[in-house]
């Protein structure tokens, strides 16, 4: 059975002493991360192999004054980051580096045995044993606990320390007896374009997301320029630094809100059109195909385009779609989207569109994003490209 895990980021209240202990936990977690980097680097130089999970566990066990599961969570994050880098390099993205950056602060995580939930929002965060004695837990209070079984608690920083709680909401996915299929073409200008097998279309613009990013980049550039003219650590530098984090935090909240609204509109549209299965073009790697140097027979991609693609939040969009569709009993599958935007479904010729409308010399024309979604759908369903006659399509703007 598919289990939906939700995460809420909550403010909390605690004493000054406990707040300092929480900051110390994140500093200790950073020390563990740095030790993982150092141990893995030395081991690779000597044996030409990576440290495995068991070796990291033995190397870090009992050396730090936080809960054993919190230590385990740090080296598991390191192992996941290393594995993701290995998979990306295996696909040809050799510019991706293995984890190497040392940290001063790192999120501390408490798993099921590391915390205790009390009454009226009281939470005890365990620090485990240290030098043979059980340490006093850190007590915090939240205004309202999430309804459901709390699985993990992570201490994160967002203009101050907050608790990110992962929990099961207890809601089972709905039974879906529909038979329809739809395909999604993700984009940077239009966040999402979709076509159903019955000829219905949907376009949701991503211009709200783009405007948030442009304003964020502009503000960050101004603040970085001002910080560069101040002495690091001075009162004015700290003022700009606080403003810097405020801009990042506010823009992140705005982007999250816009993406939630976008994906929610798509799910509602799927339910209106009795969709059971959704396929989406796999765009992984598109944002990595930047062109810092001009090569033979290839045009140099503008820096602004590189910036837009590197900040393209398609991963979050897919993550939100996956759990929202699953809650309604709709499946989501990633498929290859190579040449779907360039290929004509009528004559089979390839031509890169130069505007928002795809036009072929054979007479076929269609909105380029709906055209791409149609090709993704027919390639997945029939094994070849086939023209889909659109009866109607919606164009939605996210406010």
C-alpha positions as CSV (number, residue, x, y, z in Angstrom):
1,X,0.0,0.0,0.0
2,X,1.3,3.4,-0.9
3,X,1.9,5.5,2.3
4,X,1.9,9.3,2.1
5,X,4.5,11.0,4.2
6,X,4.0,14.7,4.7
7,X,6.4,17.3,6.2
8,X,5.5,20.4,8.2
9,X,8.0,23.0,9.2
10,X,7.0,24.3,12.7
11,X,8.2,27.1,15.0
12,X,8.8,26.0,18.6
13,X,9.4,27.5,22.1
14,X,12.2,26.6,24.5
15,X,14.6,28.0,27.0
16,X,17.7,30.0,26.1
17,X,19.9,27.1,27.4
18,X,18.1,24.5,25.3
19,X,18.2,26.8,22.2
20,X,22.0,26.9,22.6
21,X,22.1,23.2,23.0
22,X,20.1,22.8,19.7
23,X,22.6,25.0,17.9
24,X,25.4,22.9,19.4
25,X,23.7,19.8,18.0
26,X,23.9,21.2,14.4
27,X,27.6,22.1,14.9
28,X,28.3,18.5,16.1
29,X,26.4,17.1,13.1
30,X,28.6,19.2,10.9
31,X,31.7,17.7,12.6
32,X,30.4,14.2,11.8
33,X,29.8,15.2,8.1
34,X,33.4,16.6,7.9
35,X,34.8,13.4,9.4
36,X,32.9,11.3,6.8
37,X,34.5,13.4,4.1
38,X,38.0,13.0,5.6
39,X,37.7,9.3,6.3
40,X,36.3,8.5,2.8
41,X,39.0,10.5,1.1
42,X,41.9,8.8,3.1
43,X,40.4,5.4,2.5
44,X,40.0,6.0,-1.2
45,X,43.6,7.2,-1.5
46,X,44.9,4.0,0.2
47,X,42.6,1.3,-1.3
48,X,41.0,3.0,-4.3
49,X,37.6,2.0,-2.9
50,X,34.9,3.9,-0.9
51,X,34.0,3.4,2.7
52,X,30.8,1.5,3.1
53,X,28.0,2.0,5.6
54,X,29.3,-0.5,8.2
55,X,32.8,1.1,8.2
56,X,31.4,4.6,8.6
57,X,29.2,3.3,11.5
58,X,32.2,1.8,13.3
59,X,34.3,4.9,12.7
60,X,31.7,7.4,14.2
61,X,30.1,5.2,16.9
62,X,30.2,6.8,20.3
63,X,32.4,9.7,19.4
64,X,29.9,12.5,19.5
65,X,27.5,13.7,22.3
66,X,24.2,13.3,20.3
67,X,21.8,10.4,19.8
68,X,23.2,7.4,17.9
69,X,20.4,7.6,15.3
70,X,21.3,11.3,14.8
71,X,24.9,10.2,14.0
72,X,23.5,7.5,11.7
73,X,21.4,10.0,9.9
74,X,24.4,12.2,9.0
75,X,26.5,9.4,7.4
76,X,23.4,8.1,5.6
77,X,23.0,11.5,4.0
78,X,26.6,11.4,3.0
79,X,26.2,7.9,1.5
80,X,23.1,9.0,-0.4
81,X,24.9,12.1,-1.8
82,X,27.8,10.0,-2.9
83,X,25.6,7.4,-4.6
84,X,23.6,10.1,-6.4
85,X,26.9,11.6,-7.7
86,X,28.0,8.2,-8.8
87,X,24.8,7.6,-10.7
88,X,25.0,11.0,-12.4
89,X,28.6,10.5,-13.4
90,X,27.7,7.0,-14.8
91,X,25.2,8.7,-17.1
92,X,27.9,11.0,-18.5
93,X,27.6,14.0,-16.2
94,X,31.3,14.0,-15.3
95,X,31.2,17.6,-14.0
96,X,29.2,16.3,-11.0
97,X,31.5,16.1,-8.0
98,X,31.4,13.7,-5.1
99,X,30.7,15.3,-1.7
100,X,33.7,17.4,-0.8
101,X,32.5,20.6,1.0
102,X,33.1,20.9,4.7
103,X,30.3,22.4,6.8
104,X,30.0,24.5,9.9
105,X,26.3,23.6,10.6
106,X,24.4,20.5,9.5
107,X,20.7,19.6,10.2
108,X,20.3,17.2,13.1
109,X,17.7,14.5,12.7
110,X,15.9,12.4,15.4
111,X,14.3,9.2,14.3
112,X,11.6,7.2,16.0
113,X,13.7,6.2,19.1
114,X,15.2,9.6,19.5
115,X,12.2,11.7,20.5
116,X,9.2,11.5,22.8
117,X,5.9,13.3,22.2
118,X,4.1,14.5,25.3
119,X,1.0,16.5,26.1
120,X,0.2,20.1,24.9
121,X,2.9,20.1,22.2
122,X,5.7,19.0,24.5
123,X,8.6,17.2,22.7
124,X,11.7,15.7,24.3
125,X,14.7,15.3,21.9
126,X,17.1,12.7,23.2
127,X,20.9,13.1,23.1
128,X,21.6,9.5,24.1
129,X,24.5,8.3,26.2
130,X,27.8,10.2,26.6
131,X,30.7,8.9,28.7
132,X,28.5,6.3,30.2
133,X,25.8,8.6,31.4
134,X,22.4,9.4,29.8
135,X,22.2,13.1,28.9
136,X,19.3,15.3,29.8
137,X,17.0,15.6,26.8
138,X,16.2,18.9,25.1
139,X,12.6,19.9,25.7
140,X,10.7,22.1,23.2
141,X,7.0,23.0,22.7
142,X,5.1,23.6,19.5
143,X,1.7,25.3,19.2
144,X,0.0,22.4,17.3
145,X,1.3,19.0,16.5
146,X,0.5,17.5,13.1
147,X,-2.3,14.9,13.1
148,X,-0.8,11.6,12.4
149,X,2.1,9.4,13.4
150,X,5.3,11.4,13.5
151,X,8.2,9.4,11.9
152,X,11.2,11.8,12.1
153,X,12.1,15.3,13.4
154,X,14.8,17.3,11.7
155,X,16.3,20.6,13.1
156,X,16.5,23.0,10.2
157,X,17.4,26.7,9.9
158,X,15.1,29.2,8.2
159,X,15.7,32.6,9.7
160,X,15.9,30.8,13.0
161,X,15.7,27.2,14.1
162,X,12.6,25.2,13.2
163,X,11.4,21.6,13.4
164,X,10.6,19.8,10.2
165,X,8.3,16.9,11.2
166,X,7.7,14.0,8.8
167,X,4.5,12.2,9.6
168,X,1.8,9.8,8.1
169,X,-1.5,11.6,7.8
170,X,-3.4,8.3,8.0
171,X,-5.3,9.0,4.8
172,X,-5.4,6.0,2.4
173,X,-5.2,6.6,-1.4
174,X,-8.6,6.7,-3.1
175,X,-9.8,4.0,-5.4
176,X,-9.8,5.2,-9.0
177,X,-11.9,3.2,-11.6
178,X,-11.1,5.6,-14.5
179,X,-9.4,4.4,-17.7
180,X,-8.0,7.6,-19.2
181,X,-4.4,8.4,-19.9
182,X,-2.6,11.8,-20.0
183,X,1.0,12.9,-20.7
184,X,2.9,15.9,-19.3
185,X,5.5,18.0,-21.0
186,X,7.4,20.0,-18.3
187,X,8.7,23.4,-19.3
188,X,10.5,26.5,-17.9
189,X,8.1,29.0,-19.5
190,X,5.0,26.9,-19.2
191,X,5.4,24.9,-16.0
192,X,3.2,22.1,-17.2
193,X,1.4,21.2,-20.5
194,X,-0.7,18.1,-20.7
195,X,-2.9,16.2,-23.3
196,X,-5.3,13.3,-22.7
197,X,-6.1,10.4,-25.0
198,X,-9.6,11.9,-25.4
199,X,-8.2,15.2,-26.9
200,X,-8.4,17.5,-23.9
201,X,-5.5,19.8,-23.3
202,X,-4.1,21.9,-20.4
203,X,-1.4,24.6,-20.1
204,X,-0.4,26.1,-16.8
205,X,1.9,29.0,-17.1
206,X,5.1,29.2,-15.1
207,X,5.5,33.0,-15.4
208,X,4.6,33.5,-11.7
209,X,7.5,31.3,-10.8
210,X,9.8,33.0,-13.2
211,X,9.0,36.4,-11.8
212,X,9.7,35.3,-8.3
213,X,13.1,34.0,-9.3
214,X,14.0,37.2,-11.2
215,X,13.1,39.4,-8.3
216,X,15.1,37.1,-5.9
217,X,18.1,37.1,-8.2
218,X,18.0,40.9,-8.5
219,X,17.7,41.4,-4.7
220,X,20.5,38.9,-4.0
221,X,22.8,40.6,-6.5
222,X,22.2,44.0,-4.8
223,X,22.9,42.6,-1.3
224,X,26.0,40.7,-2.4
225,X,27.4,43.9,-3.9
226,X,26.8,45.8,-0.7
227,X,28.2,43.1,1.5
228,X,31.4,43.1,-0.7
229,X,32.0,46.7,0.3
230,X,31.7,45.9,4.1
231,X,34.1,44.3,6.4
232,X,33.0,40.8,7.0
233,X,31.5,40.4,10.5
234,X,30.8,44.1,10.9
235,X,27.4,45.4,12.1
236,X,26.5,46.6,8.6
237,X,27.6,43.3,7.0
238,X,25.4,41.3,9.5
239,X,22.5,43.6,8.6
240,X,22.8,42.8,4.9
241,X,23.4,39.1,5.8
242,X,20.0,39.0,7.6
243,X,18.3,40.7,4.7
244,X,20.0,38.1,2.4
245,X,18.5,35.2,4.3
246,X,15.1,37.0,4.5
247,X,15.0,37.3,0.7
248,X,15.9,33.6,0.3
249,X,13.4,32.4,2.8
250,X,10.5,34.5,1.5
251,X,11.2,33.6,-2.1
252,X,11.4,29.9,-1.2
253,X,8.0,30.1,0.5
254,X,6.5,31.9,-2.6
255,X,7.9,29.3,-5.0
256,X,6.6,26.5,-2.8
257,X,3.1,28.1,-2.8
258,X,3.1,28.6,-6.6
259,X,4.2,25.0,-7.3
260,X,1.6,23.6,-4.9
261,X,-1.1,25.6,-6.7
262,X,0.2,24.4,-10.1
263,X,0.2,20.8,-9.2
264,X,-3.2,21.0,-7.4
265,X,-4.8,22.5,-10.6
266,X,-3.4,19.6,-12.6
267,X,-4.8,17.0,-10.3
268,X,-8.2,18.6,-10.4
269,X,-8.1,18.6,-14.2
270,X,-7.2,14.9,-14.2
271,X,-10.2,14.1,-12.0
272,X,-12.5,16.1,-14.3
273,X,-11.2,14.1,-17.3
274,X,-11.3,10.7,-15.6
275,X,-7.5,10.0,-15.8
276,X,-6.0,6.9,-14.4
277,X,-2.4,6.9,-15.6
278,X,-0.1,9.9,-16.2
279,X,3.2,9.7,-18.0
280,X,5.7,12.6,-17.9
281,X,8.8,13.3,-20.0
282,X,12.0,12.8,-18.2
283,X,13.9,16.1,-18.4
284,X,16.7,15.1,-16.0
285,X,20.0,16.4,-17.3
286,X,18.6,19.2,-19.5
287,X,19.6,21.8,-17.0
288,X,23.1,20.3,-16.8
289,X,23.7,20.8,-20.6
290,X,25.2,24.2,-20.1
291,X,27.8,25.5,-22.6
292,X,30.5,27.6,-20.8
293,X,32.8,27.4,-23.8
294,X,32.0,27.7,-27.5
295,X,32.6,24.4,-29.3
296,X,32.8,23.5,-33.0
297,X,29.4,23.4,-34.7
298,X,27.6,24.4,-31.5
299,X,26.3,27.8,-30.5
300,X,27.2,29.1,-27.0
301,X,24.2,29.1,-24.8
302,X,23.6,32.6,-23.2
303,X,24.5,32.9,-19.5
304,X,20.9,34.0,-18.8
305,X,19.5,30.8,-20.3
306,X,22.0,28.8,-18.3
307,X,20.8,30.5,-15.2
308,X,17.1,29.8,-16.0
309,X,17.7,26.2,-16.6
310,X,19.9,25.7,-13.5
311,X,17.1,27.2,-11.4
312,X,14.3,25.2,-13.1
313,X,12.4,23.4,-10.3
314,X,11.1,20.4,-12.2
315,X,12.3,18.1,-9.5
316,X,10.0,19.7,-6.9
317,X,7.1,19.8,-9.4
318,X,7.5,16.0,-9.9
319,X,7.7,15.4,-6.2
320,X,4.4,17.3,-5.5
321,X,2.7,15.6,-8.5
322,X,3.7,12.1,-7.3
323,X,2.1,12.2,-3.9
324,X,-0.9,14.3,-4.9
325,X,-1.8,12.0,-7.8
326,X,-1.2,8.9,-5.7
327,X,-3.6,10.2,-3.1
328,X,-6.3,10.2,-5.8
329,X,-5.4,6.8,-7.1
330,X,-3.6,8.1,-10.2
331,X,-0.2,6.6,-11.3
332,X,2.8,8.7,-12.5
333,X,5.5,7.3,-14.7
334,X,8.6,9.0,-16.2
335,X,9.3,8.1,-19.9
336,X,11.9,9.2,-22.4
337,X,11.0,12.5,-24.2
338,X,13.9,12.6,-26.7
339,X,12.9,14.5,-29.9
340,X,9.2,14.7,-28.9
341,X,9.2,18.5,-29.4
342,X,11.0,18.4,-32.7
343,X,9.2,15.5,-34.5
344,X,6.1,16.0,-36.6
345,X,3.5,13.2,-35.8
346,X,2.1,13.4,-39.3
347,X,5.2,13.1,-41.6
348,X,7.9,12.2,-39.1
349,X,10.3,15.0,-40.0
350,X,12.3,16.8,-37.4
351,X,12.5,20.5,-37.0
352,X,13.2,22.6,-33.9
353,X,10.4,25.1,-33.2
354,X,11.5,28.7,-33.2
355,X,8.3,30.1,-31.5
356,X,5.6,29.0,-29.2
357,X,3.9,27.2,-32.1
358,X,5.3,24.1,-33.8
359,X,4.8,24.3,-37.6
360,X,5.8,21.6,-40.1
361,X,6.1,22.1,-43.9
362,X,3.5,19.3,-44.3
363,X,0.8,21.6,-42.8
364,X,0.7,20.3,-39.3
365,X,0.8,23.0,-36.5
366,X,0.2,23.0,-32.8
367,X,1.2,24.8,-29.6
368,X,4.7,23.5,-29.1
369,X,4.1,22.3,-25.5
370,X,0.9,20.6,-26.3
371,X,2.6,19.1,-29.3
372,X,5.3,17.7,-27.1
373,X,2.8,16.2,-24.6
374,X,0.9,14.6,-27.5
375,X,4.0,12.9,-28.8
376,X,5.0,11.7,-25.3
377,X,1.5,10.2,-24.9
378,X,1.3,8.5,-28.3
379,X,4.9,7.2,-28.2
380,X,4.2,5.6,-24.8
381,X,0.7,4.3,-25.8
382,X,1.2,3.1,-29.4
383,X,5.0,2.9,-29.7
384,X,5.1,5.6,-32.5
385,X,4.1,9.2,-32.9
386,X,0.5,9.8,-33.9
387,X,-1.6,13.0,-34.3
388,X,-4.1,13.8,-31.5
389,X,-6.9,16.1,-32.5
390,X,-7.5,18.5,-29.5
391,X,-11.1,19.2,-28.8
392,X,-10.3,22.0,-26.4
393,X,-7.7,23.1,-24.0
394,X,-7.4,25.3,-20.9
395,X,-4.8,28.0,-20.3
396,X,-4.4,28.7,-16.5
397,X,-2.4,31.4,-14.8
398,X,-1.4,30.9,-11.1
399,X,-2.1,34.0,-9.1
